[in-house]
Amino acid sequence: MLIDCQNLSFGYDGHIVVSALNFSVQTGDFLLIAGENGSGKSTLVKGLMRLIPPMEGKLNFNPDFKQSQTGFLSQQTAAKQDFPAGVMEIVLSGNLGKKDFWPLYTHSEKLTAEEKLRLLDIEELKNKCFRELSGGQQRRVLLARSLCAAEKLLVLDEPFAGLDPLISAQLYRLLEKINRETGMTIIMVSHEIEAAECVKNVLHLQKQQLFFGSMEDYKKSETGRKFIGEV
């Protein structure tokens, strides 16, 4: 088990945003966090990233797990889209969290970055400028960066929001491949339930936990049927 949550609550300034969380994440799992806007999904992600402390309950990680072994990919902003850096520079920067000072990247880190570019089928972009790429290409580059950081856990907060549905579907298939072939544990926030067929388990929030279980059981549940019918 990688993460275990018991009667967990998170919030800010003494105000609870999401509560009554009881779920676990196994090593190699692919967990989707679903729910309406304002349901507490991003707050939970911040808690799992240990950016905010629990207000109630217990959040337990495997003793062998280190925070530096986590890669994170958030929604893409206009500022990120216009970032004036090279693709290889961005992908390599995924290693910064593992270092104590500004680095000269090692040969091994450069090989790993090239490996992630190949995995995402964008090796030919490594000498390109990031801001000259299409939206789908930029998402792949940032995903490659996150994979350089991620040794055990990849956390994605609405990673493909705003992209063309066809491109999103391709990227979700890439995530499925990464999870299947590398055993990487993935936690993803997304509204795109139908596109995210690759996930294994679903956690549905509405200020508290409404459902936790397999994708198959989620689709049969009242919570799942109602949410899928509305999105």
C-alpha positions as CSV (number, residue, x, y, z in Angstrom):
1,M,0.0,0.0,0.0
2,L,1.3,3.4,-0.9
3,I,-1.2,5.8,0.7
4,D,-3.8,5.1,3.4
5,C,-6.4,7.7,4.5
6,Q,-8.5,7.3,7.6
7,N,-11.3,9.7,8.5
8,L,-9.3,12.4,6.8
9,S,-10.3,16.0,6.4
10,F,-8.6,18.9,4.7
11,G,-9.2,22.7,4.6
12,Y,-7.9,26.1,5.1
13,D,-7.8,28.6,8.0
14,G,-9.8,26.3,10.3
15,H,-12.5,25.7,7.7
16,I,-13.0,22.1,6.5
17,V,-13.3,21.9,2.7
18,V,-13.5,18.1,2.2
19,S,-14.1,15.5,5.0
20,A,-14.9,11.9,5.9
21,L,-12.2,10.4,3.5
22,N,-11.5,6.7,3.9
23,F,-9.6,5.2,1.0
24,S,-6.3,3.7,0.0
25,V,-4.0,3.8,-3.0
26,Q,-2.1,0.6,-3.8
27,T,1.3,0.7,-5.5
28,G,0.6,0.5,-9.3
29,D,-3.0,1.8,-8.9
30,F,-4.6,4.3,-11.3
31,L,-7.1,6.3,-9.2
32,L,-9.5,8.9,-10.7
33,I,-10.8,11.7,-8.4
34,A,-14.1,12.8,-9.7
35,G,-16.8,15.4,-8.6
36,E,-18.4,18.7,-9.4
37,N,-16.5,22.0,-9.3
38,G,-15.9,23.0,-5.7
39,S,-16.3,19.5,-4.4
40,G,-12.8,19.5,-2.8
41,K,-10.8,17.6,-5.4
42,S,-7.9,20.1,-5.7
43,T,-7.8,20.5,-1.9
44,L,-7.4,16.8,-1.6
45,V,-4.6,16.8,-4.1
46,K,-2.8,19.5,-2.2
47,G,-3.2,17.3,0.9
48,L,-1.9,14.2,-0.8
49,M,1.1,16.3,-2.0
50,R,1.6,17.4,1.6
51,L,1.2,21.0,0.7
52,I,-1.4,21.4,3.4
53,P,-1.7,19.3,6.6
54,P,-4.8,17.2,7.6
55,M,-7.3,19.0,9.8
56,E,-8.7,15.6,11.1
57,G,-7.8,12.0,10.7
58,K,-4.7,10.2,9.5
59,L,-2.8,10.3,6.3
60,N,-0.3,7.5,6.1
61,F,2.4,6.9,3.4
62,N,4.4,3.8,2.9
63,P,7.6,4.2,5.0
64,D,9.8,3.7,1.9
65,F,8.0,6.5,0.0
66,K,9.6,10.0,-0.2
67,Q,7.9,13.1,-1.4
68,S,10.7,13.7,-3.9
69,Q,9.5,10.6,-5.7
70,T,6.3,12.4,-6.8
71,G,5.7,14.0,-10.2
72,F,2.9,16.6,-10.5
73,L,1.1,18.0,-13.6
74,S,-1.5,20.7,-13.2
75,Q,-3.8,22.4,-15.6
76,Q,-2.0,24.4,-18.3
77,T,-2.1,28.2,-18.0
78,A,-1.5,30.8,-20.7
79,A,1.8,31.7,-19.0
80,K,3.0,28.1,-19.2
81,Q,2.0,27.9,-22.9
82,D,4.2,30.9,-23.7
83,F,7.1,29.8,-21.6
84,P,10.3,30.7,-23.6
85,A,12.4,27.6,-23.0
86,G,13.6,24.6,-25.0
87,V,11.8,21.2,-24.7
88,M,14.8,19.3,-23.4
89,E,15.4,22.1,-20.8
90,I,11.9,21.8,-19.5
91,V,11.9,18.0,-19.4
92,L,15.3,17.9,-17.5
93,S,13.9,20.4,-15.0
94,G,11.8,17.6,-13.6
95,N,14.9,16.5,-11.7
96,L,15.3,19.7,-9.7
97,G,13.2,18.5,-6.8
98,K,15.7,15.7,-6.2
99,K,18.7,18.1,-5.9
100,D,19.9,20.3,-3.1
101,F,21.3,23.0,-5.3
102,W,21.1,24.3,-8.9
103,P,22.4,21.4,-10.9
104,L,24.5,20.5,-13.8
105,Y,22.4,17.6,-15.1
106,T,24.1,14.2,-15.0
107,H,24.5,11.9,-18.0
108,S,22.0,9.5,-16.4
109,E,19.4,12.3,-16.0
110,K,19.8,13.3,-19.7
111,L,19.4,9.7,-20.8
112,T,16.3,9.4,-18.6
113,A,14.8,12.6,-20.1
114,E,15.4,11.2,-23.6
115,E,13.7,8.0,-22.5
116,K,10.6,9.8,-21.4
117,L,10.5,11.8,-24.7
118,R,10.6,8.5,-26.5
119,L,7.9,7.0,-24.3
120,L,5.6,9.9,-25.2
121,D,6.6,9.7,-28.9
122,I,8.0,13.3,-28.9
123,E,11.7,12.6,-29.2
124,E,11.8,14.7,-32.4
125,L,10.7,17.8,-30.4
126,K,13.7,17.8,-28.0
127,N,15.4,20.8,-29.8
128,K,12.2,22.8,-30.3
129,C,11.1,25.8,-28.4
130,F,8.2,25.0,-26.1
131,R,6.0,28.0,-27.0
132,E,6.1,27.0,-30.7
133,L,4.4,23.6,-30.0
134,S,0.7,22.7,-30.3
135,G,-1.4,22.3,-27.2
136,G,-1.2,18.5,-27.3
137,Q,2.6,18.6,-27.8
138,Q,3.0,20.9,-24.9
139,R,1.0,18.6,-22.7
140,R,3.2,15.7,-23.6
141,V,6.4,17.7,-22.9
142,L,5.0,18.7,-19.4
143,L,4.0,15.1,-18.8
144,A,7.6,14.0,-19.7
145,R,8.9,16.5,-17.2
146,S,6.6,15.1,-14.5
147,L,7.7,11.6,-15.3
148,C,11.4,12.6,-14.8
149,A,10.3,13.7,-11.3
150,A,8.1,10.7,-10.6
151,E,9.8,7.6,-9.3
152,K,6.8,6.1,-7.6
153,L,3.8,8.5,-7.9
154,L,2.4,10.7,-10.6
155,V,-0.3,13.2,-9.6
156,L,-2.4,14.9,-12.3
157,D,-4.9,17.7,-11.7
158,E,-7.2,18.1,-14.8
159,P,-4.1,17.4,-17.0
160,F,-5.8,17.6,-20.4
161,A,-8.5,20.2,-19.7
162,G,-9.2,22.4,-22.8
163,L,-7.7,20.1,-25.3
164,D,-9.4,18.6,-28.3
165,P,-11.3,15.4,-27.3
166,L,-9.3,13.3,-29.8
167,I,-6.0,14.6,-28.4
168,S,-7.2,14.0,-24.8
169,A,-8.1,10.4,-25.7
170,Q,-4.6,9.8,-27.1
171,L,-3.0,11.2,-23.9
172,Y,-5.2,9.1,-21.7
173,R,-4.1,6.1,-23.6
174,L,-0.5,7.2,-23.0
175,L,-1.2,7.3,-19.3
176,E,-2.7,3.8,-19.4
177,K,0.5,2.6,-21.2
178,I,2.7,4.3,-18.5
179,N,0.7,2.7,-15.7
180,R,0.7,-0.7,-17.3
181,E,4.3,-0.9,-18.6
182,T,6.1,1.0,-15.8
183,G,3.9,0.2,-12.8
184,M,3.8,3.9,-12.0
185,T,1.1,4.8,-9.4
186,I,-1.2,7.5,-10.9
187,I,-3.7,9.8,-9.1
188,M,-5.7,12.0,-11.5
189,V,-8.4,14.6,-11.1
190,S,-10.7,14.7,-14.2
191,H,-14.2,15.4,-15.3
192,E,-13.7,13.4,-18.5
193,I,-15.0,10.1,-17.1
194,E,-15.7,8.5,-20.5
195,A,-12.3,9.4,-21.9
196,A,-10.6,8.1,-18.7
197,E,-11.4,4.4,-19.3
198,C,-7.9,3.6,-18.3
199,V,-8.4,4.1,-14.6
200,K,-8.7,1.3,-12.2
201,N,-10.5,2.9,-9.2
202,V,-12.6,6.0,-8.6
203,L,-13.0,8.3,-5.7
204,H,-16.0,10.6,-6.0
205,L,-16.2,13.7,-3.8
206,Q,-18.9,16.2,-2.9
207,K,-17.3,17.9,0.1
208,Q,-17.0,14.4,1.4
209,Q,-16.5,10.9,0.0
210,L,-19.6,9.7,-1.9
211,F,-17.9,6.7,-3.6
212,F,-14.7,4.7,-3.6
213,G,-14.3,1.5,-5.6
214,S,-13.6,0.1,-9.1
215,M,-14.5,1.9,-12.3
216,E,-16.8,-0.9,-13.1
217,D,-18.7,-0.6,-9.8
218,Y,-18.7,3.2,-10.1
219,K,-20.6,3.1,-13.4
220,K,-23.2,0.9,-11.8
221,S,-23.6,3.1,-8.7
222,E,-26.2,5.8,-8.3
223,T,-23.4,8.4,-7.8
224,G,-21.6,7.3,-11.0
225,R,-24.7,7.0,-13.2
226,K,-25.8,10.5,-12.2
227,F,-22.4,12.1,-12.7
228,I,-21.7,10.4,-16.0
229,G,-25.1,11.3,-17.2
230,E,-24.5,15.0,-16.4
231,V,-21.0,15.5,-17.8
